[in-house]
């Protein structure tokens, strides 16, 4: 049996929630950056402008690093959760293993009857939402 890892990531409710959270954080960052840019545009004092440019660069660096950390940690947490669900799903369905496939990986073809992506996606979303 196999699942399409890309479809799993695109359809998993946890990923969708995390993407919404990440977008909110990005919008907050953008608002902060826009405020600094407005101050830069309105201010004529060169020392204040220099400080604001430094602050802008610092905020960009901090956001980039925290965004990268968030993405790395999120990816790990999502796959840990999916792996746990896969173990339970396999036990309930009597599967010895479930192979995850994605374009460019070792499995170039799998018979349609072996593709359990949709069943697995339904299961993990129900588990995540506390329904199953």
C-alpha positions in Angstrom: 0.0 0.0 0.0 1.1 3.6 -0.6 0.1 7.2 -0.1 1.0 10.2 -2.1 2.9 12.4 0.4 2.2 15.6 -1.4 -1.6 15.0 -1.4 -1.4 14.1 2.3 0.4 17.4 3.1 -2.0 19.4 1.0 -5.1 17.9 2.5 -4.1 17.5 6.1 -6.1 19.8 8.4 -3.2 20.4 10.7 -1.1 21.8 7.8 -4.0 24.0 6.7 -4.3 25.4 10.3 -0.5 26.0 10.5 -0.6 27.8 7.1 -3.3 30.1 8.4 -1.2 30.8 11.5 1.9 31.4 9.5 0.0 33.8 7.2 -1.3 35.8 10.2 2.3 36.1 11.6 3.5 37.3 8.2 0.8 39.9 8.0 1.8 41.2 11.5 5.4 41.3 10.3 4.4 43.2 7.2 2.5 45.8 9.3 5.5 46.3 11.5 7.7 46.7 8.4 5.3 49.1 6.8 5.3 51.2 10.0 9.0 51.5 9.9 9.0 52.4 6.2 6.4 55.1 6.9 8.6 56.5 9.6 11.6 56.4 7.2 9.7 58.3 4.5 8.4 60.9 7.0 11.7 61.6 8.8 14.4 63.9 7.6 16.9 63.4 10.5 19.8 61.4 9.1 20.6 59.8 12.5 17.0 58.7 12.9 16.9 57.4 9.4 20.1 55.4 10.0 18.6 53.9 13.1 15.4 53.0 11.3 17.3 51.4 8.4 19.2 49.3 11.0 15.9 48.4 12.7 14.4 47.4 9.3 17.4 45.1 8.6 17.2 43.7 12.1 13.5 43.0 11.8 13.9 41.3 8.4 16.7 39.1 9.7 14.7 38.1 12.9 11.6 37.3 10.8 13.6 35.3 8.3 15.2 33.2 11.0 12.0 32.7 13.0 10.1 31.8 9.8 12.8 29.3 8.9 12.7 27.8 12.4 8.9 27.7 12.4 8.9 25.9 9.0 11.5 23.3 10.1 9.7 22.6 13.4 6.3 22.5 11.7 7.5 20.0 9.1 8.9 17.8 11.8 5.8 18.0 14.0 3.4 17.3 11.0 5.3 14.2 9.9 5.6 13.0 13.5 1.8 13.3 13.8 1.2 11.7 10.4 3.6 8.8 11.3 1.7 8.1 14.5 -1.6 8.1 12.7 -0.2 5.8 10.0 0.8 3.3 12.6 -2.8 3.2 14.0 -4.3 3.3 10.5 -2.2 0.3 9.5 -3.1 -1.7 12.6 -6.9 -1.0 12.1 -6.7 -2.0 8.4 -4.3 -4.9 8.7 -1.5 -3.4 6.6 2.1 -4.5 7.3 3.4 -1.2 5.9 2.4 2.0 4.1 4.9 3.5 1.7 5.0 7.2 1.2 5.7 8.3 -2.4 6.4 11.6 -4.0 7.6 12.7 -7.5 11.2 11.9 -7.9 11.4 9.2 -5.3 12.1 5.5 -5.9 8.6 4.3 -6.6 7.8 5.3 -10.2 4.5 3.5 -10.4 2.0 2.0 -8.1 -1.2 0.2 -9.2 -4.3 2.3 -8.4 -5.7 -0.4 -6.2 -2.7 0.0 -3.9 -3.1 3.8 -3.5 -4.8 4.5 -0.2 -4.1 8.2 -0.1 -7.7 9.3 0.1 -8.7 6.8 2.8 -5.6 7.7 4.8 -6.2 11.4 4.4 -9.8 11.0 5.6 -8.6 9.0 8.6 -5.8 11.4 9.7 -8.1 14.4 9.4 -10.8 12.7 11.5 -8.1 11.7 14.1 -6.7 15.3 14.1 -10.1 16.7 14.6 -10.9 14.2 17.4 -13.7 12.5 15.5 -12.1 9.1 15.3 
